[in-house]
Amino acid sequence: MAISWYLCKHCETLIKKDSTPNTSGCSKSAFHSWTKLAEIGETNYSCKHCGVTIQAKSTPTTSNCPSSAFHSWTKL
């Protein structure tokens, strides 16, 4: 099973996991709101809005940026 990056749009917690993480335990909301960003890979991407940097196989999803309506990814 592939491991992917997940980001909570409320508390900005970034984790690597093989399935959607548990929704309980968010420090800034009643529940985490996880977005699957991308499958882990070797290319670096950084969002110019929230500053999150990940290593992914392809361009990450643009939805649910904690700092803006959408992530704006730059390939590094």
Backbone torsions as a table, in degrees:
resi	resn	phi	psi	omega
1	MET	NA	137.2	-177.8
2	ALA	-76.4	143.6	176.9
3	ILE	-97.1	136.6	-177.2
4	SER	-126.8	164.1	173.4
5	TRP	-88.3	136.8	174.8
6	TYR	-127.5	139.0	-178.8
7	LEU	-128.9	131.5	174.8
8	CYS	-86.2	125.2	-177.9
9	LYS	-73.1	-13.3	179.5
10	HIS	-88.3	-55.1	-173.5
11	CYS	-103.2	-3.9	179.0
12	GLU	64.0	22.7	174.1
13	THR	-68.0	132.2	179.8
14	LEU	-116.8	124.3	179.8
15	ILE	-136.8	160.0	173.9
16	LYS	-106.3	130.6	-178.3
17	LYS	-157.8	157.8	-179.6
18	ASP	-89.7	-3.9	176.4
19	SER	-154.0	167.3	-178.5
20	THR	-57.2	128.9	-178.9
21	PRO	-67.2	167.0	176.3
22	ASN	-63.8	143.7	-177.6
23	THR	-87.3	-16.4	-177.4
24	SER	-80.0	158.4	172.6
25	GLY	92.0	16.9	178.5
26	CYS	-71.8	137.1	-177.7
27	SER	-80.2	-13.7	-177.1
28	LYS	-120.2	2.1	-178.4
29	SER	-154.2	168.8	177.3
30	ALA	-63.3	-35.1	-178.8
31	PHE	-140.7	148.4	170.6
32	HIS	-63.8	149.3	172.8
33	SER	-122.1	89.9	-173.0
34	TRP	-80.2	138.3	170.4
35	THR	-120.0	128.3	174.2
36	LYS	-78.2	114.1	-177.2
37	LEU	-79.7	-51.2	-176.8
38	ALA	-176.2	162.6	173.4
39	GLU	-74.5	141.0	-179.3
40	ILE	-62.6	135.0	179.8
41	GLY	-148.0	-153.0	-175.0
42	GLU	-116.0	-0.8	179.3
43	THR	-97.9	132.0	-179.0
44	ASN	-85.2	135.4	175.9
45	TYR	-131.2	142.0	177.7
46	SER	-132.1	137.8	176.9
47	CYS	-88.8	126.2	-178.1
48	LYS	-72.4	-16.0	-179.8
49	HIS	-86.9	-51.7	-174.5
50	CYS	-103.2	-10.8	176.9
51	GLY	81.8	1.4	178.5
52	VAL	-65.7	134.1	176.1
53	THR	-123.5	129.6	179.6
54	ILE	-135.3	165.0	173.8
55	GLN	-108.6	118.7	-173.6
56	ALA	-135.3	161.2	177.1
57	LYS	-74.2	-30.7	-179.5
58	SER	-149.1	173.5	-178.5
59	THR	-54.9	126.9	-179.3
60	PRO	-66.2	165.5	177.5
61	THR	-64.1	152.2	-179.6
62	THR	-95.7	-11.5	-174.1
63	SER	-75.7	154.9	171.7
64	ASN	59.3	47.2	172.8
65	CYS	-71.8	132.7	179.5
66	PRO	-64.7	-23.8	-175.2
67	SER	-106.1	-6.0	-175.9
68	SER	-156.1	173.4	177.5
69	ALA	-63.8	-36.5	-177.2
70	PHE	-139.8	147.4	171.0
71	HIS	-66.7	149.9	173.6
72	SER	-126.7	96.4	-172.1
73	TRP	-85.1	137.5	173.5
74	THR	-116.2	129.2	176.2
75	LYS	-77.8	126.3	-177.0
76	LEU	-95.9	NA	NA
